[in-house]
Amino acid sequence: MNGSGEMQANKWISGIYYVKGNGEMATSEWVDGYYVDGNGVWVK
């Protein structure tokens, strides 16, 4: 959710986390050519 309570979807949050279309955070997977670890953090 953002500051006004809207669900965030299909976007990078703070440049290091990605939330999918259903609002679930991506973990241990590739997103847009970037890998996010088990904690959902983009691995540089």
mmCIF entry with sequence, helices, sheets and N, C-alpha, C, O atoms, coordinates in Angstrom:
data_MODEL
# 
_entry.id   MODEL 
# 
_entity.id                         1 
_entity.type                       polymer 
_entity.pdbx_number_of_molecules   1 
# 
_entity_poly.entity_id                      1 
_entity_poly.type                           'polypeptide(L)' 
_entity_poly.nstd_linkage                   no 
_entity_poly.nstd_monomer                   no 
_entity_poly.pdbx_seq_one_letter_code       MNGSGEMQANKWISGIYYVKGNGEMATSEWVDGYYVDGNGVWVK 
_entity_poly.pdbx_seq_one_letter_code_can   MNGSGEMQANKWISGIYYVKGNGEMATSEWVDGYYVDGNGVWVK 
_entity_poly.pdbx_strand_id                 A 
# 
loop_
_entity_poly_seq.entity_id 
_entity_poly_seq.num 
_entity_poly_seq.mon_id 
_entity_poly_seq.hetero 
1 1  MET n 
1 2  ASN n 
1 3  GLY n 
1 4  SER n 
1 5  GLY n 
1 6  GLU n 
1 7  MET n 
1 8  GLN n 
1 9  ALA n 
1 10 ASN n 
1 11 LYS n 
1 12 TRP n 
1 13 ILE n 
1 14 SER n 
1 15 GLY n 
1 16 ILE n 
1 17 TYR n 
1 18 TYR n 
1 19 VAL n 
1 20 LYS n 
1 21 GLY n 
1 22 ASN n 
1 23 GLY n 
1 24 GLU n 
1 25 MET n 
1 26 ALA n 
1 27 THR n 
1 28 SER n 
1 29 GLU n 
1 30 TRP n 
1 31 VAL n 
1 32 ASP n 
1 33 GLY n 
1 34 TYR n 
1 35 TYR n 
1 36 VAL n 
1 37 ASP n 
1 38 GLY n 
1 39 ASN n 
1 40 GLY n 
1 41 VAL n 
1 42 TRP n 
1 43 VAL n 
1 44 LYS n 
# 
_struct_asym.id          A 
_struct_asym.entity_id   1 
# 
loop_
_struct_sheet.id 
_struct_sheet.type 
_struct_sheet.number_strands 
_struct_sheet.details 
AA1 ? 2 ? 
AA2 ? 3 ? 
# 
loop_
_struct_sheet_order.sheet_id 
_struct_sheet_order.range_id_1 
_struct_sheet_order.range_id_2 
_struct_sheet_order.offset 
_struct_sheet_order.sense 
AA1 1 2 ? anti-parallel 
AA2 1 2 ? anti-parallel 
AA2 2 3 ? anti-parallel 
# 
loop_
_struct_sheet_range.sheet_id 
_struct_sheet_range.id 
_struct_sheet_range.beg_label_comp_id 
_struct_sheet_range.beg_label_asym_id 
_struct_sheet_range.beg_label_seq_id 
_struct_sheet_range.pdbx_beg_PDB_ins_code 
_struct_sheet_range.end_label_comp_id 
_struct_sheet_range.end_label_asym_id 
_struct_sheet_range.end_label_seq_id 
_struct_sheet_range.pdbx_end_PDB_ins_code 
_struct_sheet_range.beg_auth_comp_id 
_struct_sheet_range.beg_auth_asym_id 
_struct_sheet_range.beg_auth_seq_id 
_struct_sheet_range.end_auth_comp_id 
_struct_sheet_range.end_auth_asym_id 
_struct_sheet_range.end_auth_seq_id 
AA1 1 LYS A 11 ? ILE A 13 ? LYS A 11 ILE A 13 
AA1 2 TYR A 17 ? VAL A 19 ? TYR A 17 VAL A 19 
AA2 1 GLU A 29 ? VAL A 31 ? GLU A 29 VAL A 31 
AA2 2 TYR A 34 ? VAL A 36 ? TYR A 34 VAL A 36 
AA2 3 TRP A 42 ? VAL A 43 ? TRP A 42 VAL A 43 
# 
loop_
_atom_site.group_PDB 
_atom_site.id 
_atom_site.type_symbol 
_atom_site.label_atom_id 
_atom_site.label_alt_id 
_atom_site.label_comp_id 
_atom_site.label_asym_id 
_atom_site.label_entity_id 
_atom_site.label_seq_id 
_atom_site.pdbx_PDB_ins_code 
_atom_site.Cartn_x 
_atom_site.Cartn_y 
_atom_site.Cartn_z 
_atom_site.occupancy 
_atom_site.B_iso_or_equiv 
_atom_site.pdbx_formal_charge 
_atom_site.auth_seq_id 
_atom_site.auth_comp_id 
_atom_site.auth_asym_id 
_atom_site.auth_atom_id 
_atom_site.pdbx_PDB_model_num 
ATOM 1   N N  . MET A 1 1  ? 0.837  -1.177  0.000   1.00 0.00 ? 1  MET A N  1 
ATOM 2   C CA . MET A 1 1  ? 0.000  0.000   0.000   1.00 0.00 ? 1  MET A CA 1 
ATOM 3   C C  . MET A 1 1  ? 0.888  1.248   0.000   1.00 0.00 ? 1  MET A C  1 
ATOM 4   O O  . MET A 1 1  ? 1.976  1.263   0.575   1.00 0.00 ? 1  MET A O  1 
ATOM 5   N N  . ASN A 1 2  ? 0.395  2.272   -0.650  1.00 0.00 ? 2  ASN A N  1 
ATOM 6   C CA . ASN A 1 2  ? 1.144  3.520   -0.594  1.00 0.00 ? 2  ASN A CA 1 
ATOM 7   C C  . ASN A 1 2  ? 0.612  4.381   0.545   1.00 0.00 ? 2  ASN A C  1 
ATOM 8   O O  . ASN A 1 2  ? -0.234 3.928   1.316   1.00 0.00 ? 2  ASN A O  1 
ATOM 9   N N  . GLY A 1 3  ? 1.083  5.587   0.658   1.00 0.00 ? 3  GLY A N  1 
ATOM 10  C CA . GLY A 1 3  ? 0.694  6.459   1.757   1.00 0.00 ? 3  GLY A CA 1 
ATOM 11  C C  . GLY A 1 3  ? -0.788 6.781   1.815   1.00 0.00 ? 3  GLY A C  1 
ATOM 12  O O  . GLY A 1 3  ? -1.316 7.067   2.889   1.00 0.00 ? 3  GLY A O  1 
ATOM 13  N N  . SER A 1 4  ? -1.478 6.738   0.654   1.00 0.00 ? 4  SER A N  1 
ATOM 14  C CA . SER A 1 4  ? -2.913 7.035   0.650   1.00 0.00 ? 4  SER A CA 1 
ATOM 15  C C  . SER A 1 4  ? -3.768 5.772   0.718   1.00 0.00 ? 4  SER A C  1 
ATOM 16  O O  . SER A 1 4  ? -4.992 5.842   0.605   1.00 0.00 ? 4  SER A O  1 
ATOM 17  N N  . GLY A 1 5  ? -3.121 4.613   0.903   1.00 0.00 ? 5  GLY A N  1 
ATOM 18  C CA . GLY A 1 5  ? -3.844 3.359   1.059   1.00 0.00 ? 5  GLY A CA 1 
ATOM 19  C C  . GLY A 1 5  ? -4.099 2.591   -0.216  1.00 0.00 ? 5  GLY A C  1 
ATOM 20  O O  . GLY A 1 5  ? -4.735 1.538   -0.176  1.00 0.00 ? 5  GLY A O  1 
ATOM 21  N N  . GLU A 1 6  ? -3.619 3.087   -1.362  1.00 0.00 ? 6  GLU A N  1 
ATOM 22  C CA . GLU A 1 6  ? -3.799 2.366   -2.619  1.00 0.00 ? 6  GLU A CA 1 
ATOM 23  C C  . GLU A 1 6  ? -2.845 1.191   -2.705  1.00 0.00 ? 6  GLU A C  1 
ATOM 24  O O  . GLU A 1 6  ? -1.676 1.305   -2.336  1.00 0.00 ? 6  GLU A O  1 
ATOM 25  N N  . MET A 1 7  ? -3.350 0.040   -3.200  1.00 0.00 ? 7  MET A N  1 
ATOM 26  C CA . MET A 1 7  ? -2.492 -1.124  -3.381  1.00 0.00 ? 7  MET A CA 1 
ATOM 27  C C  . MET A 1 7  ? -1.508 -0.845  -4.508  1.00 0.00 ? 7  MET A C  1 
ATOM 28  O O  . MET A 1 7  ? -1.891 -0.342  -5.565  1.00 0.00 ? 7  MET A O  1 
ATOM 29  N N  . GLN A 1 8  ? -0.265 -1.165  -4.285  1.00 0.00 ? 8  GLN A N  1 
ATOM 30  C CA . GLN A 1 8  ? 0.767  -1.024  -5.296  1.00 0.00 ? 8  GLN A CA 1 
ATOM 31  C C  . GLN A 1 8  ? 0.892  -2.339  -6.037  1.00 0.00 ? 8  GLN A C  1 
ATOM 32  O O  . GLN A 1 8  ? 0.856  -3.402  -5.416  1.00 0.00 ? 8  GLN A O  1 
ATOM 33  N N  . ALA A 1 9  ? 1.039  -2.291  -7.356  1.00 0.00 ? 9  ALA A N  1 
ATOM 34  C CA . ALA A 1 9  ? 1.128  -3.511  -8.149  1.00 0.00 ? 9  ALA A CA 1 
ATOM 35  C C  . ALA A 1 9  ? 1.958  -3.268  -9.396  1.00 0.00 ? 9  ALA A C  1 
ATOM 36  O O  . ALA A 1 9  ? 1.953  -2.179  -9.969  1.00 0.00 ? 9  ALA A O  1 
ATOM 37  N N  . ASN A 1 10 ? 2.680  -4.323  -9.807  1.00 0.00 ? 10 ASN A N  1 
ATOM 38  C CA . ASN A 1 10 ? 3.495  -4.284  -11.023 1.00 0.00 ? 10 ASN A CA 1 
ATOM 39  C C  . ASN A 1 10 ? 4.467  -3.112  -11.035 1.00 0.00 ? 10 ASN A C  1 
ATOM 40  O O  . ASN A 1 10 ? 4.575  -2.389  -12.026 1.00 0.00 ? 10 ASN A O  1 
ATOM 41  N N  . LYS A 1 11 ? 5.173  -2.932  -9.921  1.00 0.00 ? 11 LYS A N  1 
ATOM 42  C CA . LYS A 1 11 ? 6.124  -1.833  -9.874  1.00 0.00 ? 11 LYS A CA 1 
ATOM 43  C C  . LYS A 1 11 ? 7.210  -2.074  -8.850  1.00 0.00 ? 11 LYS A C  1 
ATOM 44  O O  . LYS A 1 11 ? 7.051  -2.860  -7.916  1.00 0.00 ? 11 LYS A O  1 
ATOM 45  N N  . TRP A 1 12 ? 8.325  -1.378  -9.048  1.00 0.00 ? 12 TRP A N  1 
ATOM 46  C CA . TRP A 1 12 ? 9.430  -1.409  -8.099  1.00 0.00 ? 12 TRP A CA 1 
ATOM 47  C C  . TRP A 1 12 ? 9.134  -0.425  -6.982  1.00 0.00 ? 12 TRP A C  1 
ATOM 48  O O  . TRP A 1 12 ? 8.695  0.697   -7.236  1.00 0.00 ? 12 TRP A O  1 
ATOM 49  N N  . ILE A 1 13 ? 9.371  -0.836  -5.758  1.00 0.00 ? 13 ILE A N  1 
ATOM 50  C CA . ILE A 1 13 ? 9.168  0.001   -4.584  1.00 0.00 ? 13 ILE A CA 1 
ATOM 51  C C  . ILE A 1 13 ? 10.546 0.338   -4.012  1.00 0.00 ? 13 ILE A C  1 
ATOM 52  O O  . ILE A 1 13 ? 11.356 -0.557  -3.766  1.00 0.00 ? 13 ILE A O  1 
ATOM 53  N N  . SER A 1 14 ? 10.806 1.609   -3.805  1.00 0.00 ? 14 SER A N  1 
ATOM 54  C CA . SER A 1 14 ? 12.095 2.094   -3.273  1.00 0.00 ? 14 SER A CA 1 
ATOM 55  C C  . SER A 1 14 ? 13.280 1.627   -4.114  1.00 0.00 ? 14 SER A C  1 
ATOM 56  O O  . SER A 1 14 ? 14.416 1.638   -3.641  1.00 0.00 ? 14 SER A O  1 
ATOM 57  N N  . GLY A 1 15 ? 13.029 1.222   -5.340  1.00 0.00 ? 15 GLY A N  1 
ATOM 58  C CA . GLY A 1 15 ? 14.090 0.800   -6.241  1.00 0.00 ? 15 GLY A CA 1 
ATOM 59  C C  . GLY A 1 15 ? 14.716 -0.545  -5.940  1.00 0.00 ? 15 GLY A C  1 
ATOM 60  O O  . GLY A 1 15 ? 15.642 -0.959  -6.637  1.00 0.00 ? 15 GLY A O  1 
ATOM 61  N N  . ILE A 1 16 ? 14.229 -1.248  -4.905  1.00 0.00 ? 16 ILE A N  1 
ATOM 62  C CA . ILE A 1 16 ? 14.836 -2.536  -4.552  1.00 0.00 ? 16 ILE A CA 1 
ATOM 63  C C  . ILE A 1 16 ? 13.841 -3.672  -4.357  1.00 0.00 ? 16 ILE A C  1 
ATOM 64  O O  . ILE A 1 16 ? 14.244 -4.835  -4.333  1.00 0.00 ? 16 ILE A O  1 
ATOM 65  N N  . TYR A 1 17 ? 12.566 -3.372  -4.218  1.00 0.00 ? 17 TYR A N  1 
ATOM 66  C CA . TYR A 1 17 ? 11.533 -4.397  -4.040  1.00 0.00 ? 17 TYR A CA 1 
ATOM 67  C C  . TYR A 1 17 ? 10.578 -4.325  -5.224  1.00 0.00 ? 17 TYR A C  1 
ATOM 68  O O  . TYR A 1 17 ? 10.331 -3.245  -5.761  1.00 0.00 ? 17 TYR A O  1 
ATOM 69  N N  . TYR A 1 18 ? 10.037 -5.480  -5.632  1.00 0.00 ? 18 TYR A N  1 
ATOM 70  C CA . TYR A 1 18 ? 9.058  -5.483  -6.720  1.00 0.00 ? 18 TYR A CA 1 
ATOM 71  C C  . TYR A 1 18 ? 7.778  -6.135  -6.237  1.00 0.00 ? 18 TYR A C  1 
ATOM 72  O O  . TYR A 1 18 ? 7.809  -7.209  -5.636  1.00 0.00 ? 18 TYR A O  1 
ATOM 73  N N  . VAL A 1 19 ? 6.652  -5.488  -6.500  1.00 0.00 ? 19 VAL A N  1 
ATOM 74  C CA . VAL A 1 19 ? 5.357  -6.094  -6.185  1.00 0.00 ? 19 VAL A CA 1 
ATOM 75  C C  . VAL A 1 19 ? 4.670  -6.480  -7.491  1.00 0.00 ? 19 VAL A C  1 
ATOM 76  O O  . VAL A 1 19 ? 4.669  -5.726  -8.464  1.00 0.00 ? 19 VAL A O  1 
ATOM 77  N N  . LYS A 1 20 ? 4.093  -7.663  -7.481  1.00 0.00 ? 20 LYS A N  1 
ATOM 78  C CA . LYS A 1 20 ? 3.430  -8.221  -8.667  1.00 0.00 ? 20 LYS A CA 1 
ATOM 79  C C  . LYS A 1 20 ? 2.019  -7.646  -8.812  1.00 0.00 ? 20 LYS A C  1 
ATOM 80  O O  . LYS A 1 20 ? 1.572  -6.852  -7.985  1.00 0.00 ? 20 LYS A O  1 
ATOM 81  N N  . GLY A 1 21 ? 1.339  -8.055  -9.861  1.00 0.00 ? 21 GLY A N  1 
ATOM 82  C CA . GLY A 1 21 ? 0.000  -7.574  -10.150 1.00 0.00 ? 21 GLY A CA 1 
ATOM 83  C C  . GLY A 1 21 ? -1.015 -7.813  -9.051  1.00 0.00 ? 21 GLY A C  1 
ATOM 84  O O  . GLY A 1 21 ? -1.969 -7.050  -8.904  1.00 0.00 ? 21 GLY A O  1 
ATOM 85  N N  . ASN A 1 22 ? -0.814 -8.869  -8.278  1.00 0.00 ? 22 ASN A N  1 
ATOM 86  C CA . ASN A 1 22 ? -1.743 -9.164  -7.181  1.00 0.00 ? 22 ASN A CA 1 
ATOM 87  C C  . ASN A 1 22 ? -1.317 -8.497  -5.875  1.00 0.00 ? 22 ASN A C  1 
ATOM 88  O O  . ASN A 1 22 ? -1.941 -8.710  -4.835  1.00 0.00 ? 22 ASN A O  1 
ATOM 89  N N  . GLY A 1 23 ? -0.239 -7.678  -5.927  1.00 0.00 ? 23 GLY A N  1 
ATOM 90  C CA . GLY A 1 23 ? 0.243  -6.980  -4.742  1.00 0.00 ? 23 GLY A CA 1 
ATOM 91  C C  . GLY A 1 23 ? 1.258  -7.766  -3.938  1.00 0.00 ? 23 GLY A C  1 
ATOM 92  O O  . GLY A 1 23 ? 1.835  -7.244  -2.984  1.00 0.00 ? 23 GLY A O  1 
ATOM 93  N N  . GLU A 1 24 ? 1.484  -9.023  -4.313  1.00 0.00 ? 24 GLU A N  1 
ATOM 94  C CA . GLU A 1 24 ? 2.447  -9.864  -3.604  1.00 0.00 ? 24 GLU A CA 1 
ATOM 95  C C  . GLU A 1 24 ? 3.876  -9.452  -3.977  1.00 0.00 ? 24 GLU A C  1 
ATOM 96  O O  . GLU A 1 24 ? 4.161  -9.177  -5.142  1.00 0.00 ? 24 GLU A O  1 
ATOM 97  N N  . MET A 1 25 ? 4.758  -9.411  -2.999  1.00 0.00 ? 25 MET A N  1 
ATOM 98  C CA . MET A 1 25 ? 6.153  -9.076  -3.260  1.00 0.00 ? 25 MET A CA 1 
ATOM 99  C C  . MET A 1 25 ? 6.848  -10.251 -3.938  1.00 0.00 ? 25 MET A C  1 
ATOM 100 O O  . MET A 1 25 ? 6.693  -11.401 -3.527  1.00 0.00 ? 25 MET A O  1 
ATOM 101 N N  . ALA A 1 26 ? 7.613  -9.947  -4.978  1.00 0.00 ? 26 ALA A N  1 
ATOM 102 C CA . ALA A 1 26 ? 8.378  -10.982 -5.674  1.00 0.00 ? 26 ALA A CA 1 
ATOM 103 C C  . ALA A 1 26 ? 9.534  -11.440 -4.791  1.00 0.00 ? 26 ALA A C  1 
ATOM 104 O O  . ALA A 1 26 ? 10.204 -10.614 -4.171  1.00 0.00 ? 26 ALA A O  1 
ATOM 105 N N  . THR A 1 27 ? 9.773  -12.742 -4.728  1.00 0.00 ? 27 THR A N  1 
ATOM 106 C CA . THR A 1 27 ? 10.897 -13.295 -3.972  1.00 0.00 ? 27 THR A CA 1 
ATOM 107 C C  . THR A 1 27 ? 11.516 -14.438 -4.756  1.00 0.00 ? 27 THR A C  1 
ATOM 108 O O  . THR A 1 27 ? 10.817 -15.202 -5.422  1.00 0.00 ? 27 THR A O  1 
ATOM 109 N N  . SER A 1 28 ? 12.834 -14.545 -4.671  1.00 0.00 ? 28 SER A N  1 
ATOM 110 C CA . SER A 1 28 ? 13.588 -15.631 -5.307  1.00 0.00 ? 28 SER A CA 1 
ATOM 111 C C  . SER A 1 28 ? 13.199 -15.840 -6.766  1.00 0.00 ? 28 SER A C  1 
ATOM 112 O O  . SER A 1 28 ? 12.928 -16.963 -7.191  1.00 0.00 ? 28 SER A O  1 
ATOM 113 N N  . GLU A 1 29 ? 13.173 -14.759 -7.523  1.00 0.00 ? 29 GLU A N  1 
ATOM 114 C CA . GLU A 1 29 ? 12.807 -14.849 -8.934  1.00 0.00 ? 29 GLU A CA 1 
ATOM 115 C C  . GLU A 1 29 ? 13.367 -13.678 -9.735  1.00 0.00 ? 29 GLU A C  1 
ATOM 116 O O  . GLU A 1 29 ? 13.845 -12.687 -9.182  1.00 0.00 ? 29 GLU A O  1 
ATOM 117 N N  . TRP A 1 30 ? 13.292 -13.827 -11.059 1.00 0.00 ? 30 TRP A N  1 
ATOM 118 C CA . TRP A 1 30 ? 13.744 -12.787 -11.980 1.00 0.00 ? 30 TRP A CA 1 
ATOM 119 C C  . TRP A 1 30 ? 12.577 -11.877 -12.328 1.00 0.00 ? 30 TRP A C  1 
ATOM 120 O O  . TRP A 1 30 ? 11.473 -12.342 -12.614 1.00 0.00 ? 30 TRP A O  1 
ATOM 121 N N  . VAL A 1 31 ? 12.837 -10.566 -12.300 1.00 0.00 ? 31 VAL A N  1 
ATOM 122 C CA . VAL A 1 31 ? 11.834 -9.569  -12.664 1.00 0.00 ? 31 VAL A CA 1 
ATOM 123 C C  . VAL A 1 31 ? 12.506 -8.551  -13.578 1.00 0.00 ? 31 VAL A C  1 
ATOM 124 O O  . VAL A 1 31 ? 13.492 -7.923  -13.194 1.00 0.00 ? 31 VAL A O  1 
ATOM 125 N N  . ASP A 1 32 ? 11.982 -8.389  -14.764 1.00 0.00 ? 32 ASP A N  1 
ATOM 126 C CA . ASP A 1 32 ? 12.520 -7.399  -15.711 1.00 0.00 ? 32 ASP A CA 1 
ATOM 127 C C  . ASP A 1 32 ? 14.022 -7.538  -15.919 1.00 0.00 ? 32 ASP A C  1 
ATOM 128 O O  . ASP A 1 32 ? 14.710 -6.538  -16.122 1.00 0.00 ? 32 ASP A O  1 
ATOM 129 N N  . GLY A 1 33 ? 14.542 -8.764  -15.870 1.00 0.00 ? 33 GLY A N  1 
ATOM 130 C CA . GLY A 1 33 ? 15.967 -8.990  -16.060 1.00 0.00 ? 33 GLY A CA 1 
ATOM 131 C C  . GLY A 1 33 ? 16.802 -8.811  -14.802 1.00 0.00 ? 33 GLY A C  1 
ATOM 132 O O  . GLY A 1 33 ? 18.030 -8.860  -14.867 1.00 0.00 ? 33 GLY A O  1 
ATOM 133 N N  . TYR A 1 34 ? 16.158 -8.603  -13.660 1.00 0.00 ? 34 TYR A N  1 
ATOM 134 C CA . TYR A 1 34 ? 16.847 -8.437  -12.374 1.00 0.00 ? 34 TYR A CA 1 
ATOM 135 C C  . TYR A 1 34 ? 16.409 -9.557  -11.444 1.00 0.00 ? 34 TYR A C  1 
ATOM 136 O O  . TYR A 1 34 ? 15.268 -10.015 -11.504 1.00 0.00 ? 34 TYR A O  1 
ATOM 137 N N  . TYR A 1 35 ? 17.325 -9.997  -10.580 1.00 0.00 ? 35 TYR A N  1 
ATOM 138 C CA . TYR A 1 35 ? 16.986 -11.064 -9.641  1.00 0.00 ? 35 TYR A CA 1 
ATOM 139 C C  . TYR A 1 35 ? 16.678 -10.470 -8.276  1.00 0.00 ? 35 TYR A C  1 
ATOM 140 O O  . TYR A 1 35 ? 17.420 -9.622  -7.783  1.00 0.00 ? 35 TYR A O  1 
ATOM 141 N N  . VAL A 1 36 ? 15.584 -10.915 -7.666  1.00 0.00 ? 36 VAL A N  1 
ATOM 142 C CA . VAL A 1 36 ? 15.272 -10.544 -6.282  1.00 0.00 ? 36 VAL A CA 1 
ATOM 143 C C  . VAL A 1 36 ? 15.446 -11.781 -5.413  1.00 0.00 ? 36 VAL A C  1 
ATOM 144 O O  . VAL A 1 36 ? 15.021 -12.876 -5.782  1.00 0.00 ? 36 VAL A O  1 
ATOM 145 N N  . ASP A 1 37 ? 16.073 -11.598 -4.262  1.00 0.00 ? 37 ASP A N  1 
ATOM 146 C CA . ASP A 1 37 ? 16.387 -12.737 -3.392  1.00 0.00 ? 37 ASP A CA 1 
ATOM 147 C C  . ASP A 1 37 ? 15.186 -13.191 -2.566  1.00 0.00 ? 37 ASP A C  1 
ATOM 148 O O  . ASP A 1 37 ? 14.070 -12.708 -2.761  1.00 0.00 ? 37 ASP A O  1 
ATOM 149 N N  . GLY A 1 38 ? 15.421 -14.113 -1.654  1.00 0.00 ? 38 GLY A N  1 
ATOM 150 C CA . GLY A 1 38 ? 14.373 -14.670 -0.820  1.00 0.00 ? 38 GLY A CA 1 
ATOM 151 C C  . GLY A 1 38 ? 13.705 -13.669 0.094   1.00 0.00 ? 38 GLY A C  1 
ATOM 152 O O  . GLY A 1 38 ? 12.598 -13.903 0.579   1.00 0.00 ? 38 GLY A O  1 
ATOM 153 N N  . ASN A 1 39 ? 14.384 -12.539 0.332   1.00 0.00 ? 39 ASN A N  1 
ATOM 154 C CA . ASN A 1 39 ? 13.792 -11.464 1.143   1.00 0.00 ? 39 ASN A CA 1 
ATOM 155 C C  . ASN A 1 39 ? 13.093 -10.427 0.271   1.00 0.00 ? 39 ASN A C  1 
ATOM 156 O O  . ASN A 1 39 ? 12.536 -9.451  0.772   1.00 0.00 ? 39 ASN A O  1 
ATOM 157 N N  . GLY A 1 40 ? 13.131 -10.653 -1.044  1.00 0.00 ? 40 GLY A N  1 
ATOM 158 C CA . GLY A 1 40 ? 12.475 -9.719  -1.959  1.00 0.00 ? 40 GLY A CA 1 
ATOM 159 C C  . GLY A 1 40 ? 13.336 -8.545  -2.366  1.00 0.00 ? 40 GLY A C  1 
ATOM 160 O O  . GLY A 1 40 ? 12.842 -7.603  -2.986  1.00 0.00 ? 40 GLY A O  1 
ATOM 161 N N  . VAL A 1 41 ? 14.621 -8.582  -2.027  1.00 0.00 ? 41 VAL A N  1 
ATOM 162 C CA . VAL A 1 41 ? 15.530 -7.469  -2.322  1.00 0.00 ? 41 VAL A CA 1 
ATOM 163 C C  . VAL A 1 41 ? 16.260 -7.714  -3.632  1.00 0.00 ? 41 VAL A C  1 
ATOM 164 O O  . VAL A 1 41 ? 16.771 -8.810  -3.865  1.00 0.00 ? 41 VAL A O  1 
ATOM 165 N N  . TRP A 1 42 ? 16.311 -6.704  -4.487  1.00 0.00 ? 42 TRP A N  1 
ATOM 166 C CA . TRP A 1 42 ? 17.028 -6.774  -5.752  1.00 0.00 ? 42 TRP A CA 1 
ATOM 167 C C  . TRP A 1 42 ? 18.491 -7.045  -5.485  1.00 0.00 ? 42 TRP A C  1 
ATOM 168 O O  . TRP A 1 42 ? 19.113 -6.349  -4.683  1.00 0.00 ? 42 TRP A O  1 
ATOM 169 N N  . VAL A 1 43 ? 19.049 -8.040  -6.142  1.00 0.00 ? 43 VAL A N  1 
ATOM 170 C CA . VAL A 1 43 ? 20.458 -8.405  -6.002  1.00 0.00 ? 43 VAL A CA 1 
ATOM 171 C C  . VAL A 1 43 ? 21.222 -7.746  -7.142  1.00 0.00 ? 43 VAL A C  1 
ATOM 172 O O  . VAL A 1 43 ? 20.981 -8.032  -8.315  1.00 0.00 ? 43 VAL A O  1 
ATOM 173 N N  . LYS A 1 44 ? 22.149 -6.858  -6.782  1.00 0.00 ? 44 LYS A N  1 
ATOM 174 C CA . LYS A 1 44 ? 22.932 -6.112  -7.786  1.00 0.00 ? 44 LYS A CA 1 
ATOM 175 C C  . LYS A 1 44 ? 24.008 -6.979  -8.363  1.00 0.00 ? 44 LYS A C  1 
ATOM 176 O O  . LYS A 1 44 ? 24.768 -6.531  -9.221  1.00 0.00 ? 44 LYS A O  1 
# 
